[in-house]
Structure formats: structure tokens, C-alpha cells
Amino acid sequence: MNTYKLLVACGLWAITAFCAYAQNTSQGLVFDAQTKEPIPGVTLSWQDGKSGVVTDANGHFTLAQLPSKVRVSAVGYRHQEVSISPGQPVRIALEPAVEDLQTVVVTGNREAALRTETPIAISKLSPKLIDDTRPTSIYEVINKTPGVLMVNLNNEQHMMAIRQPMTTNAYFLYMEDGVPIRPMGVFNHNALLELNQFTVSSIEVVKGPVSSIYGPEAVGGAVNFITQRPTAVPTARVGIQFDQWGYKRIQFGAGARQGKFGIYVGGLVARQRNSWLASSNYDKASYFARLEYAFTPQTRLTGTVSYNDYNSQTSGSVDSTAFFARQYVSTTDFTYRKTVSFRSRLTLEHDWKNGSQSFITAFVRNNSVGQNPAYSIRWTTGSATATGQINSNDFSSSGFIAQHTQRLNFLNSKLIAGATLDLSPNTYYAYQTDLTTELRADKKSVLKYTQVAERPDLQLANYKADIHNLAAYVQYDLEPLPKLRLSAGLRYDRMAFDYTNALDKTTGSKEYSQITPKIGATYDLGSGKGLYANYAKGFSPPALTSIFLKRTTPTPSGDLFYYNLQPAKFDNMEIGGWASLLNNKVYVDVALYQMNGTNELLSIRQPDNSTDYQSAGRTLHRGVELGLTYRPSKQLFVRFGGTHALHRFDEFTLSQRVSDVIQNVNGKEMPSAPRTLWNTEVTYYPAWAKNLRASLEWQHVSGWYQNQINTVRYDGYDFANARLGYQWKGIEVYTNVMNVTNVLYATNATRGNNSTDRTTFTPSAPRTFVIGVQYSFSGK
């Protein structure tokens, strides 16, 4: 009996204690009000300022004490005060502070860090900025980054300019969640065709060499597309976009979490028919899924899958007669680009008790690119015939990225060490096509090319290569003095491949390896102000397509291929700073840099418009980048970003033949290198219409030399875009009016060095009205 009474008493005590605990505890979740993604590392503190909790990696928290109110704060978000009711679940949606420089970035060292403690020029494009833009193509967002110009070549085709002229060179690293979209050695121009822009949550852009952590192909900069995470509450959205030029797109996305499991899926299907530019139809289907599983709050598994199918006519450029007459008729109706890509990665990450972190990512990629490219057409002035090219570039990849960050008590320091391995078998072939020409009356330009025969018997390239890329890196960050933080890193890269070249019936192997250091420092001046300095080396091996493409004219020694191409090397020095002014209403971010290049891979246009590659000489890239935001009230937001830069040949030989008039371009500006770029935007959220937004954007690109000998210039361009959107009960209707004033301009204008060459223009779209409707649902 006594035992029975004791058990009853214990049971009653346990029930009472549980009820008391339940009444004095509260479970909660903090998430982003814009994306509905959970926010880790949020601080909830009591009014006494001495107690509090921090959310875990999935935004969860438990309050063992129950104050009447808690203060909720997180870097990059507006502070809130929230009332707590005993026993009731707490759901807190934080509003992003889009103008705040104190944001968390991951691209600096592959883990979360404060922007102001990262001694590099890095910009973050927030989910709100992307959402308000409602882009048709990703360049509409990228070009809001100070110092960056993503050149629109229509149908999502592009070039890039980050501390470089507008170029197709592989000087920019494109990543999705920190994993390169293509392997080093495979030409990455137009890699962003393979991106699902609707499932991008935010974008981080690093300018300048990102050595120690990322290495080659991140010379001009790195662009990391961070995908949408599973949402903290159930969400779904579906929408359509279309314009008056035959473009249509349907897009969808949905996410949710249940216990330890979270999922997000999204996709789009786009179609272009009968556009303003003739022979530019295209289709794109893109799908994405992300799954997350939390074994514990400290140990998490993330998997992503991305599939893209892109098929486009490539209309190419037009000559000056057609351009200035606004006759957007392509000289070809047979050129195309077809890309099918599949990417998947699986990441296991763990947070240790002392704040240290580890992760390992395994990835696979499969990619095929087939082309009949307009840029490969070769024609000599006055000729009734020309040649073209059909090529195919395919690869499959498997590899891993592993990194550990060890937090140390000594000088508040941390040690980062990592390694990457990428195995990518690659096959490539190219053969000639025969064309006839319909010339204009002056016989100096082509009205239309007609393809008359494919010539697989006339091979231009045919190789197989097993690429095996290896890298190891280490970085040490420390705080030797209060407010002063130093960062030093070292990276070893080895790009190697075994090849079989069917054209000269040779087999062999090549290797490019380099150790690249970096050192940087940040100093906190207080009151939202600080300075940083950085020195970094970078290098970029030539792409395999450059090495194995058959020369149009053998060298005097008889070389038919470019086996002697050397990796480009760069030294980058920069200083910069940031400042918060007028009670955090104004934020300024500035960087001054100088980057010296050696052995840059440059091309020289020949009389038949073919390209001769050289990796020799020295170049200079020097400029200033400025970012500024101003938010005087919740209703008005002003953003400005721009650069003024010089890109110059210090020493570069065009010809070693005594008979040639022009031997070198020493001291001349590099072609396609505008001195000044800027993009500014004013956005208005009227108080009298809560869910209305309106913005006006202005893009300026100054003039540039069209050729390497600096004899002819293009004047550059200015144009404006207007955006308007209104949301009512989850339904948003919006319009983007692109090129409001219907300016005639070309995003690319080039000319060869020969007196008979004429300018070719890549025309931009006339005034375009994009209309969209989207329905968004959010659960509780």
C-alpha cells in the first residue's frame, strides 16, 4: 500500500511539474517575412538584457522563462518586440533591412560571416530586391551590383564584366550554393543559361580574385546563386509572365517543413516566338528541388537536384546598316544553341560545441552543349562564300568539397582548411559548314548567310580529355587588437588532363598548377564605419576548347594547335570601407583596386573574322567601385552602384612580322572596356496603398573602343526601366516596362583591327512591356 501511495504521489507530482513547465515554457520559430525561410542565429533577449536564447539552424527556439516581451534581433533584419503568451507557439516573421551593410554572407569563406568582417569587395543581392525586380533574365538583377555588368546577348545569353572588359573569358566563377556550375577547364561562357532564376533566393557577388577559398576562374570575381530553402511555414506560388514580343513563361514553387524534414520544389517553362529580333525563338524548361533533414539541430543533410533544357536560335549580330535602320533581321536563320544540364549535390554539415563547423559536399554534373554558332562564321570582305561551324561540348562530373573551421580561443581566431576534387571526362568536336552570302550593294557587308552543306569531313577540333582537378586550401583569421581582424590564406590548385587529339593523332597530358596567397584586414571604426585592405593572387588556366581548336594558319614552326598557351596570372590590391550615416538612413560601401595581369588569354580578330589566341604580355585593371543606399522612410528607398575603371594593355604584341604596320598595342585601352558603369534605382512604397510598389531604374554604360588598336569607338548607352506592382489577398499583378524611352543601343559592338573590317552590333530590345500575375499562399 505504501508503495502504491508513493507511486500515486510521484505521478501527481510529475503531472503538476509538467503542467507548470508547460505554462512557463514556449516553443517558437523565426523566419524571413519575405522568403519564409527559417533564420538561424536570431537572438531573443529579455528586457533586462542579461538573458536570452538563440535560434538553431532551422530557426527554432525554446523559452524556459516567460517574460511578457522579448526583443528579437538578427543581422540584416529589423528588430522587433514580441509579446509571449504561456503555452502558446510563437511564430515571428522578421522584415529584412535591405539597406543594411551588416549582412551575413557565405561566399567569402563558404560559411556564414559578417560582411563587415570579410576583407574583400562583396555585395549581396537580397531576396526582396530580387522579388521586387521580377526578372525575366538574371542579368536584370546582377546589374544592380556595384562594379558589375552582365552583358545581355538576348535569350539569356550573356558576357560578363567584373574588373575586366566585357568578355567571354573564363575569368568568372559561377556557383550554385557554393558548387561551380561547370568544372574548371570546360568553357563556362553562357553557363548561367543553366540556372533556374525563379528558385534563386539571394545572390552574392565577390569582385576580384577569391584566392585561398575558391581559386581559379574566380579572377574577375565569383557569383554565387543561393537557392531557396524549405520554408518555415507551408508556402506555394504560381505565376505567369509575358510580353508583346511573343515571350511567355509559367513558373511555380512550393515549400514546407514537417519536424526534421523540409522540402522545396520549383520550376519554370519559358517560350519565345516571333520576337522583335528575327530568328531568335527559344524554349527553356528548368526544374529544381531541395531537401533538408536535421538529424539533430547541429547535424544536417541537404540535397539539391537541378535540371535544365535550353534550345535557342542564335541570331547573332547585325551590321551598322541594319542596326541604325532598326532592321532587326538576323543574317542567319540556321544557327542555334542547345544545352541540357543536370546537377545534384549532397551536403552533410555539423556544428561543434565551441562554434566550429564542418561540412562535406558530394556532387555530380552532366552537361551537353550543341551549337551552330553565329560567332564562328568566317567571311572575307567581298566574298560570295563563307564558312561556319557545328560543335558539341559534353562532360560528366563527380567530386567533393570538404571544409572544417576550427574556432580558437587564442586572439578570437579561427582556422579554415579544405580540399576539393573534381573528375570530369570531357569530349568535344567541331566541323566546318559551307555557306553562301547575299551581299549588300557596297559588297562590304552581308545581308544574309545561307548554309549549303555540313562538312563533318573537315574537322576543326576532335578531342577527348579526362580532367582531374585538385585543390587544397587553408585560411587563418585572428583579432590581434580590438576591432582589428586579419585574414591570411594559401591555396594550391592543380588542373590536369589526359587527352587524345584525333586531328593530329596524339595522346598526352598537360598540367597547370599554382600556389596563390591572400592576406587581408578589416578595422571597425565604430558607429557603423570600417575599413578593409586586401592583397590576393589569382590564376586562370586556358579552357580546353582554346588549346585544341585547330589554327586557321599554322605558326612558322608548323604548330596547328595552341599547346603553348599559358595560364593567366593576376596580382590584385585593394582598399575599401563602409559607413552608416544619418542614423542608419545612408549606407556607403567603396573599394579602390588595381589588378595587374600577366599572360591574359586574349584574341586577335583576323581578316576573315577568325580568332588567333595569345597568352602573353601584361595588362592593367584599375578602378573605384561605389555602392550607396538611402532610406529616409519606409516609403522610399534609393540605391546606387557604379564603377569608374581603366583596362589597359601595358605590353601586348599583335604581330612579329616585320611587314605588318601595327606590331603591338602597348599603352592602348583594351577593347569592349567602358570606363564608367552605373545603375541607380528609386523605389516607392506609398503609405496610402500598402501593397503597391513602384520603381524607376537607370542604367549607364559609357563608350568603349571596338578594336585593340583604338581606332573606333562605340558611344555607350543609357536606358531606363520602370516597374509597378500591386498585391491583393495573395494575388500580385505587375508590369516591367523595359527601355521605357525606346532607346536604340547595342550591348556589344566590336570591330577587327583590319581596315576592311566593319562594326557588328548586338542590338538590345526596343521598349518592352512585361506583364505578370502571381498567386502566393502562406500557411500558419
VENBELDA-V469402 format. One line per field, one symbol per residue. ss: DSSP state (A for helix, B for strand, O for the rest). burial: # if it has 9 or more other C-alpha atoms within 8 Angstrom, else .. A space follows every 10 residues. Layout:
# VENBELDA-V469402
ss: ???
burial: ???
This chain:
# VENBELDA-V469402
ss: OAAAAAAAAA AAAAAAAAAA AAAOOBBBBB BBOOOOBBOO OOBBBOOOOO OBBBOOOOOB BBBOOOOOBB BBBOOOBOOB BBBOOOOOOB BBBBOBOOOO OOOBBOOOOO OOBBAAAOOO BBBBBOAAAA AAAOOOOOAA AAOOOOOBBB BBOOOOOBBB BBOOOOBOOO OBBBBBOOBB OOOOOOOOOO AAAAOOAAAB BBBBBBBOOO OOOOOOOOOO BBBBBBBOOO BOOOBBBBBB BBBOOOBBBB BBBBBBBBOO BBBBBBBBBB BBOOOOOOOO OBBBBBBBBB BBBBOOOOBB BBBBBBBBBB BBBOOOOBBA AAAAOOOOOO OOOOOBBBBB BBBBBBBBBB BOOOOOBBBB BBBBBBBBBB BBOAAAOBOO OOOOBBBBBB BBBBBBBBBB BBBBBBBBOA AABBBBBBBB BBBBBBBBBB BBBBBBBBBO OOOOOBBBBB BBBBBBBBBB BBBBBBBBBB BBBBBBBBBB BOOBBBBBBB BBBBBBBBBB BOOOOBBBBB BBBBBBBBBB BBBBBBOOBB BBBBBBBBBB OOOAAAAAOO OOOOOOOOOO OOOOOOOBBB BBBBBBBBBB BOOOOBBBBB BBBBBBBBOO BBBBBOOOOO BBBBBOOBBB BBBBBBBBBB BBBOOBBBBB BBBBBBBBBB BOBOOOOOOO OOOBOOOOBO OOOOOBBBBB BBBBOOOOOO OBBBBBBBBB BOOBBOOOOO OOBBOOBBBB BBBBBBBBOO BBBBBBBBOO OOOOOBBBBB OOOOOOOOOB BBBOOOOBBB BBBBBBBBOO
burial: .......... .......... ########## ###.###### ######.... .######### ###..#..## ####.####. .#.#.##..# .#####.#.# ########.. ..####.### ########## ..#....### ########## ###..##### #######..# ######.#.# #######.#. #..#.#.### ########## ###.###### ########## ########## ###.###### #######..# ########## #####.#### ########## #####.#### ########## ########## .##....### ##..###### ########## #....##### ########## ####..#### #...###### ########## ########.. .######### ########## ########## ..######## #..##...## ########## #########. ..######## ########## #.#....... .#...##### #####..### ########## ########## #..#.....# ##..###### ########## #...###### ########## #..####### .######### ########## #....##### ########## ####...... ..####.### ########## ######.... .######### ########.# ..##.##### #######... ########## ..##.##### ###...#### ####.##### #######...
